[in-house]
Amino acid sequence: MDAMQPSVVSVVMPVYNAEQWLRHSIGSVLRQTHSSLELIAIDDGSSDQSWDILREYARLDPRIRPIQLERNGGVAAARNAGIAVATGGYIAFLDSDDWWHPRKLEWQLAQMIAAGARVSYGAYDRVTLHGRLLSQVRPRREVHYRDMLKSNHIGHLTGMYARSLGTVEFRRVGHEDYVFWLDLVRRAGRAICISAPTPLASYLVRDGSVSSNKLRAAAWQWQIYRRIERLGWPRSAFYMCHYAWHAIRKRH
């Protein structure tokens, strides 16, 4: 890893066949009012024009650091490749089909420093391909490890953490985002929700997404409790009930 730059935010963006949305996502990073950033965009074996788009932007803005993987390794491997070369004191994530509010990093960094927090997240909108608002996700003000066991309160596209928490990697498991933030909140002790006059980001909901199968998602959740967090049957069942309750509430 290169020498760390405390004021720089490293933005990790995995890219796979994303030419349809990639320019919009990259643009939302480059337009950030907190301009001290690097965008590490990892092409995960795309077969479309994604790599060409990344190289085009890199020629225009030195803050963009494109990486091309030899073969498709999945989103966890791509994000880990980005984290491995990041130089910023903070790391944030944006997938190649989502986008940020221009002041997202400005608000987030200022409030994390003021609160002495090392993990943060915020509100976001869920939208369709045509920009229609489906729902608004407004998370609670602060979460601790036990809260995270009950439900994932951190929308990945809004999450940011301080590198002082140490080396953290994504696992190749179902709900890899959740497992990642669960680990970070446990290390940090808490995570704070950023106060802002508008949502920090927009999440594109596409048909057939991996997380759309509810039964499969529930099975993943159970495995996280038992195999990753190593909780006993009673605690696993307790938190599984909370997970199911939160899942039902999100649908209404």
C-alpha positions as CSV (number, residue, x, y, z in Angstrom):
1,M,0.0,0.0,0.0
2,D,1.2,3.5,-0.8
3,A,1.8,6.1,1.9
4,M,-1.5,7.1,3.4
5,Q,-2.8,10.6,2.8
6,P,-5.1,11.5,5.8
7,S,-7.2,14.2,4.0
8,V,-7.8,12.0,0.9
9,V,-10.9,9.9,0.5
10,S,-10.3,6.8,-1.6
11,V,-13.4,5.8,-3.6
12,V,-13.5,2.2,-4.6
13,M,-15.7,1.4,-7.6
14,P,-16.0,-2.2,-9.0
15,V,-16.9,-2.2,-12.7
16,Y,-18.4,-5.0,-14.7
17,N,-20.1,-4.4,-18.1
18,A,-21.3,-1.1,-16.8
19,E,-21.0,1.1,-19.9
20,Q,-24.7,2.1,-19.8
21,W,-24.3,3.8,-16.3
22,L,-20.6,4.2,-15.8
23,R,-20.2,7.8,-17.0
24,H,-23.0,9.0,-14.7
25,S,-21.5,7.2,-11.7
26,I,-18.0,8.5,-12.4
27,G,-19.3,12.0,-12.9
28,S,-21.0,12.0,-9.5
29,V,-17.6,11.3,-7.9
30,L,-15.6,13.9,-9.9
31,R,-18.2,16.6,-9.0
32,Q,-17.8,16.2,-5.3
33,T,-17.2,19.4,-3.4
34,H,-14.6,17.6,-1.4
35,S,-12.2,17.3,-4.3
36,S,-9.3,15.7,-2.3
37,L,-10.1,12.2,-3.5
38,E,-9.0,9.3,-5.7
39,L,-11.3,7.1,-7.7
40,I,-10.0,3.6,-7.9
41,A,-12.1,1.9,-10.6
42,I,-11.5,-1.8,-10.9
43,D,-12.6,-3.4,-14.2
44,D,-13.5,-7.0,-13.3
45,G,-13.2,-8.6,-16.8
46,S,-15.8,-6.5,-18.6
47,S,-16.6,-7.6,-22.2
48,D,-18.2,-4.2,-23.1
49,Q,-16.6,-0.7,-23.4
50,S,-16.2,-0.2,-19.7
51,W,-12.4,-0.4,-19.7
52,D,-12.2,2.1,-22.6
53,I,-14.4,4.5,-20.7
54,L,-12.2,4.2,-17.6
55,R,-9.1,4.9,-19.5
56,E,-10.7,7.9,-21.2
57,Y,-11.6,9.5,-17.9
58,A,-8.2,8.7,-16.4
59,R,-6.5,10.7,-19.2
60,L,-8.7,13.7,-18.3
61,D,-8.4,13.6,-14.5
62,P,-5.4,12.3,-12.6
63,R,-7.5,11.4,-9.6
64,I,-8.8,8.4,-11.5
65,R,-6.8,5.2,-11.0
66,P,-8.1,2.5,-13.3
67,I,-7.2,-1.2,-12.6
68,Q,-7.9,-4.0,-15.0
69,L,-8.2,-7.5,-13.5
70,E,-7.0,-10.4,-15.7
71,R,-10.3,-12.3,-15.2
72,N,-13.7,-11.8,-13.6
73,G,-13.3,-12.6,-9.9
74,G,-16.5,-11.1,-8.5
75,V,-17.4,-8.0,-6.7
76,A,-15.6,-8.9,-3.5
77,A,-12.3,-9.5,-5.2
78,A,-12.6,-6.3,-7.2
79,R,-13.3,-4.2,-4.1
80,N,-10.4,-5.9,-2.3
81,A,-8.1,-5.0,-5.2
82,G,-9.1,-1.4,-4.8
83,I,-8.7,-1.3,-1.0
84,A,-5.2,-2.8,-1.4
85,V,-3.9,0.2,-3.4
86,A,-5.9,2.9,-1.7
87,T,-3.9,5.8,-0.3
88,G,-6.6,7.8,1.4
89,G,-7.2,8.1,5.1
90,Y,-10.8,7.2,4.5
91,I,-12.5,4.7,2.1
92,A,-15.9,5.0,0.5
93,F,-17.7,2.8,-2.0
94,L,-19.8,3.4,-5.0
95,D,-20.9,0.8,-7.5
96,S,-20.8,1.6,-11.2
97,D,-24.6,2.0,-11.6
98,D,-25.3,4.2,-8.6
99,W,-24.5,7.9,-7.9
100,W,-23.8,10.4,-5.2
101,H,-25.1,13.9,-4.2
102,P,-22.3,16.4,-5.0
103,R,-21.8,17.3,-1.3
104,K,-21.8,13.7,0.0
105,L,-18.1,13.4,0.9
106,E,-18.0,17.0,2.2
107,W,-20.9,16.4,4.7
108,Q,-19.6,13.0,5.6
109,L,-16.0,13.8,6.3
110,A,-16.8,16.9,8.3
111,Q,-19.4,15.1,10.6
112,M,-17.2,12.1,11.1
113,I,-14.3,14.3,12.3
114,A,-16.5,16.4,14.5
115,A,-18.1,13.4,16.1
116,G,-14.9,11.4,16.4
117,A,-16.6,8.6,14.5
118,R,-14.7,6.1,12.3
119,V,-17.7,4.6,10.4
120,S,-20.6,6.5,8.9
121,Y,-23.5,6.1,6.6
122,G,-26.6,8.0,5.4
123,A,-29.9,8.2,3.7
124,Y,-30.4,7.3,0.1
125,D,-33.1,6.9,-2.6
126,R,-34.0,3.7,-4.5
127,V,-34.8,4.6,-8.1
128,T,-35.6,2.8,-11.4
129,L,-33.7,2.8,-14.6
130,H,-35.9,5.7,-15.7
131,G,-35.2,7.7,-12.6
132,R,-38.6,7.1,-10.9
133,L,-38.4,7.1,-7.1
134,L,-39.3,3.7,-5.6
135,S,-38.6,4.4,-1.9
136,Q,-36.5,6.5,0.4
137,V,-34.2,4.8,2.9
138,R,-33.9,6.8,6.1
139,P,-31.7,4.9,8.6
140,R,-31.5,5.5,12.4
141,R,-29.1,8.1,13.8
142,E,-26.5,5.7,15.2
143,V,-25.9,1.9,15.2
144,H,-23.9,-0.5,17.3
145,Y,-22.8,-4.1,16.7
146,R,-26.0,-5.5,18.2
147,D,-28.1,-3.2,16.0
148,M,-26.3,-4.5,13.0
149,L,-26.9,-8.1,13.9
150,K,-30.6,-7.4,13.8
151,S,-30.5,-5.7,10.4
152,N,-28.1,-4.1,8.0
153,H,-28.6,-0.4,8.7
154,I,-25.7,0.8,6.4
155,G,-26.5,1.3,2.7
156,H,-23.2,0.3,1.1
157,L,-23.2,3.2,-1.4
158,T,-23.3,5.7,1.6
159,G,-20.8,4.0,3.9
160,M,-17.4,5.4,4.7
161,Y,-14.8,4.3,7.2
162,A,-11.4,5.5,8.6
163,R,-8.3,3.5,7.7
164,S,-7.3,3.7,11.3
165,L,-9.6,0.7,11.9
166,G,-7.0,-1.5,10.2
167,T,-7.1,-3.9,7.2
168,V,-10.6,-5.1,6.3
169,E,-11.5,-7.2,3.3
170,F,-14.7,-8.4,1.6
171,R,-15.5,-12.1,1.9
172,R,-16.9,-14.1,-1.0
173,V,-20.1,-14.9,0.8
174,G,-23.8,-13.9,0.3
175,H,-24.5,-10.4,1.8
176,E,-20.8,-9.6,1.5
177,D,-21.6,-5.9,2.0
178,Y,-23.4,-6.6,5.3
179,V,-20.5,-8.8,6.6
180,F,-18.0,-6.1,5.8
181,W,-19.9,-3.3,7.7
182,L,-20.8,-5.7,10.5
183,D,-17.0,-6.2,11.1
184,L,-16.3,-2.5,10.9
185,V,-19.0,-1.5,13.3
186,R,-17.7,-4.1,15.8
187,R,-14.2,-2.6,15.5
188,A,-15.3,1.0,15.7
189,G,-17.9,0.5,18.5
190,R,-20.5,2.5,16.6
191,A,-21.4,4.1,13.3
192,I,-23.1,7.5,12.8
193,C,-25.8,8.5,10.3
194,I,-24.9,11.7,8.5
195,S,-27.3,14.6,8.9
196,A,-28.0,16.2,5.5
197,P,-30.9,18.2,3.9
198,T,-31.1,15.6,1.1
199,P,-30.2,11.9,0.6
200,L,-26.5,11.2,0.1
201,A,-27.0,8.9,-2.9
202,S,-29.3,7.1,-5.3
203,Y,-29.4,3.3,-5.7
204,L,-30.4,1.9,-9.0
205,V,-32.8,-1.0,-8.6
206,R,-32.6,-3.4,-11.6
207,D,-34.8,-6.5,-12.2
208,G,-33.2,-9.8,-11.4
209,S,-30.6,-8.4,-9.0
210,V,-28.8,-11.0,-6.8
211,S,-30.4,-9.7,-3.6
212,S,-33.9,-10.0,-5.0
213,N,-34.5,-13.6,-4.0
214,K,-35.8,-13.4,-0.4
215,L,-35.4,-17.0,0.5
216,R,-31.8,-17.1,-0.6
217,A,-31.1,-13.9,1.3
218,A,-32.6,-15.4,4.4
219,A,-30.3,-18.5,4.1
220,W,-27.3,-16.3,3.6
221,Q,-28.3,-14.4,6.8
222,W,-28.5,-17.5,8.8
223,Q,-25.1,-18.7,7.6
224,I,-23.6,-15.3,8.7
225,Y,-24.9,-15.8,12.2
226,R,-23.7,-19.4,12.5
227,R,-20.5,-19.6,10.5
228,I,-19.1,-16.1,10.4
229,E,-20.2,-14.5,13.7
230,R,-20.2,-18.0,15.3
231,L,-23.4,-17.3,17.3
232,G,-25.1,-20.2,19.1
233,W,-28.5,-21.5,18.0
234,P,-30.5,-19.4,20.5
235,R,-28.8,-16.1,19.6
236,S,-28.9,-16.9,15.9
237,A,-32.7,-17.6,16.1
238,F,-33.2,-14.4,18.2
239,Y,-31.4,-12.2,15.6
240,M,-33.0,-14.1,12.7
241,C,-36.4,-13.1,14.0
242,H,-35.3,-9.4,14.1
243,Y,-33.9,-9.8,10.6
244,A,-37.2,-11.1,9.3
245,W,-39.2,-8.4,11.1
246,H,-37.0,-5.7,9.5
247,A,-37.3,-7.3,6.1
248,I,-41.1,-7.3,6.4
249,R,-41.2,-3.6,7.5
250,K,-39.0,-2.6,4.5
251,R,-41.6,-4.0,2.1
252,H,-44.3,-1.8,3.5
